[in-house]
Amino acid sequence: MILKLLLVISVIAIVYFFFIKKKPTINNSNNNPQKDDIKNNDMVECHHCKIYCEISEAILSDAKYYCSNECLEKN
């Protein structure tokens, strides 16, 4: 009896994992990498002085990141 129950459960599990469970899809779009899953601690390069700073501290202007107001005003 237990053997039959284990066999039924294993058949259901095999059917689930091979046919029902969705497989992850691969996103091959050519989007801007800065728009994809940006986190607060990611580092971006200043357009003017080329140093890296955290995105949460950076200033975004005209789709370019700047580390400070001074660098923003120089461009």
N, C-alpha and C positions, 0 to 999 in steps of 0.2 A: 504494500500500500504506500509506504513512504517512498519507495523507488519510483512508483508511478507519479506521485506528487512532485518529486524532484525533476523528473523528466518533463512534465507539463510546464513547470516553472522555467526550466532551461530553454524549452522551445519558445515560450512567450518572450523570454529575455533576448534570444537570438533574433526573433522577428522584430522586436522593438529596436534593437541596436542597428540592424541592417536595413530596415525598411521605413521605420516611422521616425526615428530621431533625426532632426534636421542637422545637416552638416554645416559648419561655418563657411561663409562665402568669402572669397578673396576680392577686395576692392582694388581694382587696377585703374582707377581714375587718375587723370593727370591734374589734380587740383593743386593749388598752392600749398606747400607743406606747412606754411605758417598758420593756415586755417584749420589744419587737422589736429584735433585733440591737444590744444595748447594748454599747458598747466602753468600755475603761478610761479613755479620754481624753474621753468625753462629759461635758458639763456639765449639772448638775442644780441646781435652785433649792432653797435651804434653806427649809423650811416656816415657820420662825420669823422669821428676819431678812431673808429674800428675797435673799440674795446667792447667786452661783453658785459652785460648786466642782466639782472633778472627781469623777466617780462612784466612782473608786477610793479617794478620801479621804473620801467622804460616809458618814454613818451612816444606815442604813435601819431605821426603827422604825414599825410600824403602817402600812406602805405609804407612808410619808412620809420624805423625805430631810432630814437635818440636817447642817450644816457642822461642828459640834463637839458635845462633850458638854454644854457650857453651854446651847446652844440646845435640846438634847434635854431637859435637866432643867427648862427654863423652861416647857415645854408639858406 
